[in-house]
Amino acid sequence: MKNKLIALAVALLLGGSQVWAQAQQPATTAAPVASVKIGYTNMEYILQNMPEFKDIQNQLTIQRTQLEKNYGDMTKEFQDKLGAYEKGQAQMSDVIKADKEKELQGLQQRIQEFQSNSSAQLQNKYNQLVNPVMQKIQTNIDAVAKESGFNFVFNLDAGSGTIPVLLYAPEENDVTNLVFKKMGVAIPAKQPAAQTTQQPTNTNAAKPATTPKKN
């Protein structure tokens, strides 16, 4: 019996020693987490330094100038006819007065429609000119990201009057110059933050006078 008790004590002692030894061993190292490489650029800044940008500005200016001229001509016609109506309405018969008022109302409606259509025309022209260049820039950003091992590339410019997407980022993660090199575009001299491209604007000069109401 005594021998059995000794054997049991030895077994318990050895078992406890093994547990203690296991507890002292360092925990298994977790599997390493794959690193994520993040880059950033400013697509608006790249666009403004593309060779095509000056031509885009020139074409938009030409179209905007023509639309503003047409708007001015229509407005002058309205003002001239309104002045003639107001000057001679006392001598007009009711039938002639009604015809003149109808003509003025039609001109005013045409001007309002022209304003709306002009804004749409300018926006369509802008998209037609800019979209292919932006697609070209995006294609080269994709290529640079793959070649340089970037998992993500953010655009700093979130739009006019908005807070940038990234508030801080290391300068070495800026892929802008890599994109310029990829496209064969000369890297511009260091400049302040790029200004937003001028978007199409309404061709509103001055609102036409209100059409006279029937007496």
C-alpha positions in Angstrom: 0.0 0.0 0.0 2.8 2.3 0.9 4.5 1.7 -2.5 1.2 2.5 -4.2 0.9 5.9 -2.4 4.5 6.8 -3.3 3.8 6.0 -6.9 0.7 8.1 -6.9 2.5 11.1 -5.3 5.3 10.8 -7.9 2.8 10.7 -10.7 1.0 13.8 -9.4 4.3 15.6 -8.9 5.4 14.9 -12.5 2.0 15.9 -13.9 2.1 19.2 -12.0 5.6 19.8 -13.2 4.5 19.4 -16.8 1.6 21.8 -16.4 3.9 24.4 -14.8 6.4 24.0 -17.7 3.7 24.5 -20.3 2.5 27.6 -18.4 6.0 29.0 -18.6 6.3 28.6 -22.3 5.6 31.7 -24.4 2.3 31.9 -26.2 2.3 30.8 -29.8 3.1 33.8 -32.0 0.1 35.0 -34.0 0.3 34.8 -37.7 1.8 38.0 -39.2 -0.8 40.4 -40.6 -0.3 41.4 -44.2 0.9 45.0 -44.5 -1.3 47.5 -46.4 0.3 50.1 -48.5 -1.8 53.2 -49.0 -1.0 56.0 -51.5 -2.7 59.3 -52.4 -2.8 61.9 -55.1 -4.9 64.9 -56.3 -6.7 64.1 -59.6 -7.7 67.7 -60.0 -4.1 68.9 -59.7 -3.0 66.2 -62.3 -5.8 67.3 -64.6 -4.7 71.0 -64.4 -1.2 70.0 -65.5 -2.2 67.8 -68.4 -1.3 69.0 -71.9 -5.0 68.8 -72.8 -6.1 71.1 -70.0 -5.4 74.4 -71.8 -7.4 73.2 -74.8 -10.3 72.2 -72.6 -10.3 75.7 -71.0 -10.2 77.3 -74.4 -13.1 75.3 -75.8 -15.2 75.9 -72.8 -14.5 79.7 -73.0 -15.4 79.8 -76.7 -18.7 78.1 -76.1 -19.5 80.1 -73.0 -18.8 83.4 -74.8 -21.0 82.4 -77.7 -23.9 81.5 -75.4 -23.5 84.7 -73.5 -23.6 86.7 -76.7 -26.8 84.9 -77.8 -28.3 85.6 -74.4 -27.4 89.3 -74.7 -29.0 89.6 -78.1 -32.2 88.0 -76.9 -32.3 90.1 -73.8 -31.8 93.3 -75.9 -34.5 92.3 -78.3 -36.9 91.8 -75.3 -35.9 95.2 -73.7 -36.3 97.1 -77.0 -39.8 95.6 -77.7 -40.8 96.2 -74.1 -39.7 99.8 -74.3 -41.7 100.3 -77.5 -44.7 98.7 -76.0 -44.6 100.9 -72.9 -44.1 104.0 -75.0 -47.0 103.4 -77.4 -49.5 101.3 -75.4 -51.7 104.4 -74.8 -52.4 104.6 -78.5 -52.8 100.9 -79.1 -56.1 99.1 -79.5 -57.0 96.3 -77.2 -56.3 93.8 -80.0 -52.8 95.2 -80.8 -52.0 95.5 -77.1 -52.9 91.9 -76.5 -50.7 90.8 -79.4 -47.7 92.8 -78.1 -48.1 91.4 -74.7 -48.3 87.8 -76.0 -45.1 88.5 -78.1 -43.3 89.8 -75.0 -44.4 86.8 -72.9 -43.2 84.5 -75.6 -39.8 86.2 -75.8 -39.4 86.0 -72.0 -40.2 82.3 -72.0 -37.6 81.7 -74.8 -35.0 83.6 -72.7 -35.7 81.4 -69.7 -35.5 78.2 -71.7 -32.3 79.4 -73.3 -30.7 80.0 -69.9 -31.6 76.5 -68.8 -30.5 74.9 -72.0 -27.2 76.8 -72.0 -26.3 75.5 -68.6 -27.0 71.9 -69.8 -24.9 72.5 -72.9 -21.9 73.8 -71.0 -22.1 70.9 -68.5 -22.3 68.4 -71.4 -19.4 70.1 -73.2 -17.3 70.0 -69.9 -18.1 66.3 -69.4 -17.3 65.5 -73.1 -13.9 67.2 -72.8 -12.8 66.2 -69.3 -14.1 62.6 -68.9 -11.6 61.1 -71.4 -8.7 62.8 -69.7 -9.9 61.7 -66.2 -10.2 58.1 -67.5 -6.6 58.4 -68.8 -5.4 59.6 -65.4 -7.3 56.8 -63.6 -5.8 54.2 -65.9 -2.3 55.4 -65.1 -3.0 55.6 -61.4 -4.1 52.0 -61.5 -0.9 51.0 -63.3 1.3 52.9 -60.8 -0.5 51.3 -57.9 0.1 47.8 -59.2 3.7 48.5 -60.1 4.5 50.1 -56.8 2.5 47.7 -54.6 -0.1 50.1 -53.3 -3.3 48.4 -52.1 -5.3 51.7 -52.0 -4.8 55.1 -53.6 -7.0 58.0 -52.2 -7.9 61.2 -54.0 -7.1 64.2 -51.7 -9.5 66.5 -53.5 -13.0 65.8 -52.3 -14.5 68.7 -54.3 -14.7 72.5 -54.0 -15.4 73.7 -50.5 -15.1 70.3 -48.9 -12.6 68.7 -46.5 -9.9 66.5 -48.1 -10.3 62.8 -47.8 -6.9 62.4 -46.1 -6.1 65.0 -43.4 -2.5 63.7 -43.0 -0.3 61.3 -45.0 3.5 60.8 -45.4 5.0 62.6 -48.4 6.6 59.4 -49.6 3.1 57.9 -50.2 2.2 60.6 -52.7 2.0 58.9 -56.1 1.4 62.1 -58.1 4.8 62.3 -59.6 4.8 58.6 -60.4 1.6 59.1 -62.4 3.1 62.1 -64.3 6.1 60.0 -65.2 3.9 57.1 -66.2 2.0 59.3 -68.6 5.1 61.0 -69.9 4.0 64.4 -68.6 6.6 66.8 -67.2 6.5 67.0 -63.4 5.3 70.6 -62.6 7.3 72.8 -60.2 6.2 72.6 -56.6 3.0 74.6 -56.3 0.3 75.4 -53.7 -2.7 73.1 -53.5 -4.4 73.0 -56.9 -7.5 75.1 -57.4 -10.7 73.4 -58.5 -11.3 73.4 -62.2 -13.7 76.0 -63.3 -17.0 74.3 -63.8 -19.6 75.4 -66.3 -21.7 78.2 -65.0 -25.0 79.7 -65.9 -25.0 82.3 -68.7 -27.2 84.6 -66.6 -26.4 88.3 -67.3 -29.4 90.2 -66.1 -32.9 88.9 -65.8 -35.3 90.4 -68.3 -37.9 92.8 -67.2 -41.2 91.3 -66.2 -43.7 91.1 -69.0 -46.5 93.7 -68.6 -49.7 92.5 -67.3 -52.9 92.9 -69.1 -55.0 95.9 -67.9 
